[in-house]
């Protein structure tokens, strides 16, 4: 057997394992678990950290204020030092649309050791606790909710006995680059954190999607949220780990009617979104970086590479095995493309998208070692390991 054929076989073996042994990560049928409406609806406080969000608030905040929730609910929007009139716009939207009560507040600049987003969340939770809610809904300022979103989340949490219920909002896919990159972002996330494993009782895998997290107030207190994760780079995953570590049950799945309205029209916008926290995902470990680059190459780049190399060198076996691995890869991507209502011809392009993510990850590491930290909406963090994913 040639070296090319051995490499193709290795990639195919990995894909067979991923297909069946990684929690069926490629399936998109993990949605809100069965829910039963309670006899008495618990009280909920919604906390929305917002920094320079005037562009997206008109499409998101009215959906929160218009929640059809039978119990007591209130919204706290924490204006994290915005310079674009976010706070005043929020008040104007509340006056115009009515609905749930809205409180707009500002915590000031975060102290040392805190990321801006988590400091804003801490401030919002502190105000909310004065209302003694049973649940907290932590949602980003770019997330638009269907009218029954809060009702469905609370019913699912109560019926399943979950302390944390999170939905991965459907991200915007309007521009050509969004169509190419965004579905793959969720696909890769699910590969790292298979949703089926997260919801298992007694499971060890923990993750959440920061745009939509319903959290029991007592579970947040037990887990010392957000103080315990104040320096977390990827705060939603850290939040889920803290809740699970405190003995709580968690659940994560794809959303049907919870959508992000934040645009990422160009490749540069998406590049910054991914590279801001990619190396942090690897705990700033160069060995993990090398392993990730090698793994991405073996899993995503080898199949098309061996098809081309086999065809050029006349190695029919390598071409055939590489083609099968490529087909398996594309097949696992089809459900995510369908979920995002995208054309299926994008599935064979997954190796190219994976190569972009490889470059983004390397760029994230380069930024770390150059000491440039990361910038988000005018705020620069001197320490790269103190940057939260605030998108």
C-alpha positions in Angstrom: 0.0 0.0 0.0 1.2 3.5 -0.9 1.7 6.2 1.7 -1.2 8.1 0.0 -3.5 5.1 0.4 -2.5 4.6 4.1 -3.3 8.3 4.7 -6.7 8.0 3.0 -7.5 4.9 5.0 -6.6 6.6 8.2 -8.9 9.5 7.4 -11.8 7.1 6.5 -11.4 5.2 9.7 -11.6 8.5 11.7 -14.7 9.4 9.8 -16.3 6.1 10.5 -15.7 6.6 14.2 -17.0 10.2 14.0 -20.1 8.9 12.2 -21.1 6.5 15.0 -19.0 7.2 18.0 -19.2 10.9 18.6 -22.8 11.2 19.9 -24.3 11.4 16.4 -23.1 15.0 16.5 -24.1 15.5 12.9 -27.8 15.0 13.5 -30.0 18.1 14.0 -33.0 16.6 15.8 -32.0 17.6 19.3 -34.6 20.3 20.0 -36.4 21.4 23.2 -37.2 18.3 25.2 -40.8 17.3 26.0 -42.4 20.0 28.1 -45.4 20.2 30.3 -47.0 23.5 31.4 -46.9 24.0 35.1 -49.9 24.7 37.2 -48.3 27.9 38.5 -45.8 29.6 36.2 -42.5 30.6 38.0 -41.2 34.1 37.9 -38.4 35.0 35.5 -35.9 37.8 35.1 -34.3 38.3 31.7 -30.7 39.7 31.8 -29.4 41.3 28.5 -25.8 42.5 28.5 -25.4 45.1 25.7 -22.5 47.1 24.4 -23.0 49.3 21.3 -26.0 47.3 20.1 -28.1 50.1 18.6 -27.8 48.4 15.2 -29.5 45.1 16.3 -31.8 46.2 19.2 -34.8 47.2 17.0 -34.9 43.6 15.7 -34.3 41.8 19.0 -35.5 43.7 22.0 -39.2 44.1 21.0 -39.3 40.3 20.7 -38.3 40.0 24.4 -40.7 42.6 25.5 -43.5 40.8 23.6 -43.1 37.5 25.3 -46.4 35.7 25.9 -45.5 34.4 29.4 -48.3 33.6 31.9 -46.1 34.3 34.9 -44.3 37.3 36.2 -41.4 38.3 34.0 -39.2 41.4 33.8 -36.3 42.5 31.5 -33.0 44.0 32.7 -30.8 45.4 29.9 -27.3 46.2 31.2 -25.7 48.9 29.0 -22.0 48.1 29.1 -20.5 51.4 28.4 -22.1 51.9 25.0 -21.2 55.0 22.9 -24.0 54.6 20.3 -27.0 55.3 22.4 -27.9 51.7 23.2 -29.5 52.5 26.6 -31.7 55.3 25.3 -32.7 53.3 22.3 -33.8 50.5 24.6 -36.0 52.8 26.6 -37.5 54.3 23.5 -38.3 50.8 22.1 -39.9 49.9 25.5 -42.1 53.1 25.3 -43.0 52.4 21.7 -43.8 48.6 22.0 -44.8 48.1 25.6 -44.9 44.6 26.9 -42.8 43.3 29.7 -41.3 45.8 32.2 -37.8 47.0 31.1 -35.1 48.3 33.4 -32.0 49.8 31.7 -28.9 50.2 33.9 -25.2 50.5 33.6 -22.5 49.0 35.8 -19.6 51.2 34.8 -16.2 49.8 33.6 -15.4 46.3 34.7 -12.7 46.0 37.5 -9.5 44.1 37.0 -10.1 40.4 36.6 -13.5 40.7 35.0 -14.5 40.6 31.3 -17.0 43.3 30.3 -19.8 41.0 29.4 -19.6 39.0 32.6 -19.4 42.1 34.7 -22.6 43.3 33.0 -24.2 40.0 33.6 -23.2 40.2 37.3 -24.8 43.6 37.6 -28.0 42.4 35.9 -28.3 39.3 38.1 -27.7 41.4 41.2 -30.7 43.6 40.3 -32.8 40.6 39.3 -32.2 38.8 42.6 -34.0 41.6 44.4 -37.1 40.3 42.6 -36.4 36.8 43.9 -37.0 35.1 40.5 -37.1 31.3 40.2 -35.4 31.5 36.8 -32.9 33.8 35.0 -32.9 34.0 31.2 -29.5 35.2 30.0 -29.7 36.3 26.4 -27.6 38.4 24.1 -28.7 41.7 22.7 -28.7 40.3 19.1 -31.1 37.4 19.8 -34.7 37.6 18.6 -37.2 35.3 20.4 -40.5 34.0 19.2 -43.4 35.1 21.3 -43.6 31.7 23.1 -39.8 31.3 23.6 -39.7 32.0 27.3 -42.8 29.9 27.9 -41.3 26.9 26.1 -38.0 27.2 27.9 -39.5 27.3 31.3 -41.9 24.4 30.5 -39.0 22.3 29.2 -36.8 23.0 32.3 -39.6 22.2 34.7 -40.7 19.0 33.0 -37.2 17.7 32.5 -35.9 18.8 35.9 -33.1 20.8 34.2 -31.2 23.5 36.0 -30.0 24.9 32.7 -31.7 24.8 29.3 -29.9 26.5 26.4 -30.7 26.8 22.8 -28.2 27.4 20.0 -29.8 30.3 18.2 -30.1 30.1 14.5 -27.4 32.4 13.2 -27.9 34.7 10.2 -27.1 33.3 6.8 -27.7 36.0 4.3 -24.3 36.9 2.7 -22.3 34.4 0.6 -19.6 34.2 3.3 -22.2 33.6 6.0 -23.7 30.7 3.9 -20.2 29.2 3.6 -19.0 29.6 7.2 -21.9 29.9 9.6 -23.5 26.4 9.3 -20.0 24.9 9.7 -19.5 26.9 12.9 -22.4 25.2 14.5 -21.4 21.8 13.0 -17.9 22.1 14.5 -19.3 23.2 17.8 -21.6 20.1 17.9 -18.7 17.9 17.0 -16.8 19.2 20.0 -19.8 19.1 22.3 -22.3 16.5 21.1 -25.7 17.7 22.2 -26.9 14.2 23.1 -24.0 13.8 25.5 -24.7 17.2 27.2 -28.3 16.3 28.1 -27.5 12.9 29.6 -28.1 12.5 33.3 -24.7 12.1 34.9 -22.8 12.9 31.7 -19.5 14.7 31.8 -19.8 16.8 28.6 -20.9 20.4 29.4 -21.7 23.3 27.1 -24.2 26.0 26.5 -24.9 28.6 23.9 -24.6 32.0 25.5 -27.3 33.7 23.3 -30.1 31.8 25.1 -29.6 30.3 28.5 -32.4 29.7 31.0 -30.9 29.1 34.4 -32.5 28.3 37.8 -31.7 31.1 40.2 -30.8 28.7 43.0 -28.5 26.7 40.6 -26.8 30.0 39.7 -26.2 30.7 43.3 -24.8 27.3 44.1 -22.4 27.6 41.1 -21.5 31.2 42.0 -22.5 32.5 38.6 -21.0 34.6 37.3 -18.2 35.2 39.9 -16.8 31.7 39.4 -16.3 32.3 35.7 -15.5 36.0 35.7 -12.3 35.4 33.6 -13.7 32.7 31.4 -12.7 33.0 27.8 -15.7 31.1 26.4 -18.2 32.0 29.0 -21.1 29.9 27.9 -19.2 26.7 28.1 -17.7 27.7 31.4 -21.2 28.5 32.7 -22.4 25.1 31.8 -19.4 23.4 33.4 -19.9 25.4 36.6 -23.6 24.4 36.8 -22.9 20.8 36.1 -20.0 20.9 38.6 -22.5 22.2 41.2 -24.6 19.1 40.7 -27.1 20.7 38.2 -28.6 19.0 35.2 -28.1 20.8 31.8 -29.5 20.6 28.3 -28.4 22.1 25.0 -30.0 21.8 21.6 -30.8 23.7 18.4 -33.4 26.4 18.3 -36.4 26.5 16.1 -37.6 30.1 16.7 -34.7 31.8 18.4 -32.5 33.7 15.9 -29.4 35.9 15.9 -29.9 39.1 13.9 -26.2 40.1 14.1 -24.8 40.4 10.6 -21.4 39.0 9.6 -21.5 40.1 5.9 -17.8 39.7 5.0 -15.1 37.1 5.7 -13.3 39.6 7.9 -16.3 39.9 10.2 -16.5 36.1 10.6 -12.7 35.8 10.9 -12.7 38.1 13.9 -15.6 36.4 15.5 -13.9 33.0 15.3 -10.3 34.0 16.0 -11.2 36.0 19.0 -11.6 32.9 21.1 -10.3 30.0 19.0 -6.9 29.6 20.7 -8.6 30.0 24.1 -10.6 26.9 23.2 -7.3 25.1 23.2 -6.3 26.6 26.6 -3.5 28.6 24.9 -1.6 25.3 24.7 0.8 25.0 21.7 0.7 21.2 21.8 -3.0 21.3 21.5 -2.7 23.8 18.7 -0.4 21.4 16.8 -2.7 18.5 17.5 -5.7 20.5 16.3 -4.0 21.5 13.1 -2.9 17.9 12.4 -6.4 16.6 13.2 -8.2 19.1 11.0 -5.8 18.3 8.2 -6.3 14.5 8.6 -10.1 14.7 9.0 -11.0 17.4 6.5 -8.1 18.1 4.1 -6.8 14.5 3.5 -10.0 13.2 1.7 -10.0 15.7 -1.2 -6.2 15.8 -1.1 -5.9 12.0 -1.6 -8.5 12.1 -4.4 -6.5 14.6 -6.3 -3.1 13.0 -5.5 -4.4 9.6 -6.4 -5.8 10.7 -9.7 -2.5 12.5 -10.6 -0.3 9.6 -9.6 -2.6 6.9 -10.9 -3.3 5.4 -7.5 -6.9 4.3 -8.0 -7.3 2.8 -4.6 -6.2 6.0 -2.8 -8.6 8.0 -5.0 -11.5 5.6 -4.2 -10.9 5.6 -0.4 -10.4 9.3 -0.3 -13.6 9.8 -2.3 -15.5 7.6 0.2 -14.2 9.6 3.2 -15.1 12.8 1.4 -18.6 11.5 0.8 -19.1 10.5 4.4 -17.9 13.9 5.5 -20.3 15.7 3.1 -23.1 13.4 4.2 -22.7 14.3 7.8 -22.9 18.0 6.9 -26.1 17.7 4.9 -28.4 17.8 8.0 -26.9 21.1 9.2 -27.3 22.6 5.7 -30.9 21.6 5.7 -31.4 23.1 9.2 -30.0 26.4 7.8 -32.1 26.0 4.6 -28.9 26.1 2.5 -28.2 24.4 -0.9 -26.7 20.9 -0.5 -24.0 21.6 -3.0 -22.2 23.4 -0.2 -21.6 20.0 1.5 -18.6 19.0 -0.6 -17.0 22.4 0.1 -16.7 21.6 3.8 -12.9 20.9 3.4 -12.4 24.5 2.2 -14.4 25.9 5.1 -12.4 23.7 7.5 -9.2 25.1 6.0 -10.5 28.6 6.8 -11.2 27.6 10.4 -7.7 26.1 10.6 -6.2 29.5 9.5 -8.4 31.4 11.9 -7.2 29.2 14.8 -3.6 29.7 13.8 -4.2 33.4 13.6 -5.8 33.4 17.0 -2.6 31.8 18.4 -0.4 34.3 16.6 -2.4 37.2 18.1 -2.0 35.7 21.5 1.8 35.3 21.3 2.2 38.8 19.8 0.6 40.1 23.0 -2.1 41.9 21.0 -4.9 40.5 23.0 -8.3 41.0 21.5 -10.5 43.9 20.8 -14.3 44.0 21.0 -16.4 47.0 20.3 -13.7 49.5 21.3 -12.5 47.7 24.4 -9.1 46.1 24.2 -8.1 43.4 26.7 -4.4 43.5 27.6 -4.4 39.9 28.7 -5.6 37.5 25.9 -6.7 35.0 28.5 -9.1 37.5 30.0 -11.2 38.0 26.9 -14.7 36.6 26.8 -16.6 35.6 23.7 -18.9 38.6 23.9 -20.5 38.1 20.5 
